[in-house]
Amino acid sequence: MELTLWTYEGPPHVGAIRVAASMRDVHLMLHSPQGDTYADLLFTMIERDGRRPPVTYTTFQARDLGSSTAEIVIKSLREAAERYKPQVLMVADSCTAELIQDQPGALALGADLPVPVISLEMAAYTRKENWGAAETFYQLVRGLLSRNAPAPGTQRPSRDPAVRPSVNLLGPTKLGFRCRDDVVEVERLLNSMGVDVNVVAPLGASPQDLLSIPNADANVNLCPEVSDLTCSWLARTFGMPTIKTIPMGWGATRDFIAEVAATVGIEVNMDQVGASRLPWYSRSIDSTYLTGKRVFVFADGSHAVAAARVARDEMGFEVVGIGTYSRERARDVRAAAKEYGLEALITDNYLEVEARVQELQPEMVLGTQMERHIAKRLGIPCAVISTPAHVQDYPARYSPQMGFEGANVLFDTWVHPLIMGLEEHLLHMFRDDFEFNDSVGPSHLGSEGEGARAAKTENAQDSETDETIVWAFEAEKELKKIPFFVRGKARRNTEKFAEEQGLSTIEVDTLYDAKAHFSN
Amino acid sequence: MSAVIVSSTESHHAGPQVQERGQRAVFCGLTSIIWLHRRIQDAFFLVVGSRTCAHLIQSAAGVMIFAEPRFATAILGERDLAGMADCHEELDRVVSELIARRSGINRLFLVGSCPSEVIKLDLETAAAKLQAKHENKVRISSFSGSGIETTFTQGEDQCLKSTVAELPTLEAGKENLIVLGTVSDIVEDQFRRLFDELGITDVHFYPGRKAGDMPPIGPGTRLIAAQPFVGETARALIARGAVLIEAPFPLGAEGSKSWFEAIAEAYSRPDDLVQHVLELPYQRAKRAVSSHRSKLEGKRIHFLPDSQLEIPMARFLSEECGLAINEIGTPFHDQLVMRGELSRLAPEVPIVEGQDLDPALERVRESRPDLTVCGMGIANALESEGLRTKWSIELVFSPVQGFDQAGDLASLFAKPLVRESILEVGSWS
């Protein structure tokens, strides 16, 4: 039993839903009670998806236990196959269903359904969301492709020189961090070096598309949290090489280009593939103030490792702490930490992360939505670099993290919460000035970011108060019960109303009369 | 394990009423913790469940709105399930950790979940044992918010019901009033002022702001529901002698007026006093609602099942805002507390209890109502099909009861329609 306030990852079946929701023409039948349907809102609210994930939940109840839960499974399977006509029907248990052991996978295989079935085992009590996504993607790819596997030891035929080289981009999913834009950016990068993208999966792929995965020369392991397992199976089974560099940051993007070129056997002029403004922006004098800023990095494994490199080598920050909530990626993060002379923090306990941030007192946090809250509480600037993320981290604009444009985005995003260079300089010069001081906060930010801890005076509007109107004690007390973000408006409206009505004292009823008056 | 999702078959609605079974798209009772922990300010809710439970509560609440929440999940691991770890010992360790960390907590609820119910973890006994250990520090008890037994708002009902046995007995010959169901602090204060003016004293709001606010109960107790999802608790209170006042819910100008009138009548307050006290807030509420009526009048609305507030909301919207009701879907129709509502609903309005998601969505697509009230997971999916929606969880989270919230309530429904008329981008047609 483990005490948890907030969790970084959902349960493994949420990972399965992420894979299903990312793809076309698949459907997932999840054996689960009704509460588990909350997973829909992760997609429709956080990522603003315009469709429900392709999931049928059995939503069994207590009265069904011991008698009819298996019948509900069969009924749900038939209805899902009939209604959605998927190319593949995946079947899984959520945590509660795992306990009642109906074995929906076996039921589905025996139900003579008019659609191929992939049965998933989600291990709800030992594993988590990213593992669930990786396992689902792997089972799907293996289930579809294993019968096409060449005999072990078969030499992979070399590419016809007339054919352009191609790779698959594996791993991007819905609810992944900026996957939508990273896929576009990496594809653009590959095209400009003369390499085609054969299949992107799971994001946007159909089961039919997965069948053509072996036609590419190599697999890009773009989101190892999801695609590691699949890439190594494809390497073992089809002899497909895996491209491991994640093109996040200027240097890593160049390394990626070199690795792709070497893997598919082409010559590339690095400087003609593309360029980023990051190197110049980082060298321009305004960026001097970034030097040695102490940053704390906490994310999923791949984003933590990539961000630390950008932070130190490309922004000139000092990495004072690094960690991950992902135990599956602990080894990579530990290895990276060693390079920075640090001990990695491997934990999914939010309180431990908070304690570490408090202890290290960094000047900037690069983290997840959780660290954003920790940093906000401690008054430290923060940029979100990884899932779990909230709705504002699924932006409308094009905002990749990978490739050369991704490097530009990283520069802007990480600098934004900080005080601008010249401004920081002036703050030092005038630090005793009564209105221009370091508790005022950055001039380009309202209430967030550095300096947000500065006390906000709640009675700022008091000066506007017409002195002829008095608030009765009870009314003033009532006003305080109104949420602070609309209190100012309520106060102004009530006073305006009282003035119009020629009242000199505002009673509780005046407050509500005004509320009704202005209500529209 | 009781099957509280099943409802009574007794009927008070003249019109078509069906029960549907199939895929449901409603939260489980654990979701109630989100508002219960804001209402009861010294209570802590410890869910004994899985990672799914923890993820559900944080997702439904919007990720981490409160720095250190007064709820948490004790996540069952493989060791607990395999019997390698004694669940009671584990719970003992977790609870001690929690109590040491949060000294301001006076009440701890162990909350059962789907997994804990399926493995038959006896949280009642666990709570009793833990109580003995932490006597004089914190009061510990349990209830179930599991999704196999409760739907969404029923979690509050189970929570309150679990505390009924602790309520002190009302002295013989004394009278009091219990207002049942969570209302926000500001609504409580408004209601108290009106009760004072009506000369109704010794009023208790249940749950109160503090876990120790335990209203005495007995044959002198009158009981009125402020929320429609408290039927089981109402029955438990009736069993201890309380007399239920039948009334519509205090939603809208008319609903609020009828609600107060029903209470005043039970107290035999003079009619002219009652009318005098209610007149000002009633007229004010009508003014506030009327400014939204033009935006709502003649529109067609469809309720998909979610919060159990569907029937009273439909009554308010048809009675006071001139909307036509397409269909009322409700996850669970407890007729005991709904009697005051049904008589005011047009007899031809169909009520569908339970859910079968896909056919229900097809009915919405076919009739294309002007507004569909639904859960958060479905709203954007319908919007992208050109339908306007109001997500129902807001109706539970915002103060909507009483005269002075009537305008706010109307505006919650008007806003999506106003937005449609403003926006010049995209298409909702």
Interface residues (C-beta under 8 A of the other chain):
Chain A: M1 E2 L3 T4 L5 W6 T7 E9 G10 P11 H13 V14 P33 Q34 G35 D36 T37 Y38 A39 D40 L41 L42 T44 M45 R48 D49 G50 R51 R52 T56 Y57 T58 T59 F60 Q61 A62 R63 L65 S76 E79 R83 S94 C95 T96 L99 I100 A124 Y125 T126 K128 Q369 M370 H373 R377 P388 H390 E478 K481 I482 V508 D509 Y512 D513 K515 A516 H517 S519 N520
Chain B: M1 S2 A3 I5 V6 G22 Q23 R24 A25 V26 F27 C28 G29 L30 T31 V48 S50 R51 T52 C53 A54 H55 L56 Q58 S59 A60 G62 V63 M64 A67 E68 P69 A72 T73 A74 I75 L76 G77 E78 D80 L81 A85 C87 E90 L91 R93 V94 E97 L98 C114 P115 E117 V118 I119 S146 G147 I148 E149 T151 D185 I186 D189 R193 L280 P281 R284 A285 R287 A288 S291 H292 D358 G375 M376 G377 I378 A379 N380 A381 E383 S384 D404 G407 D408 S411
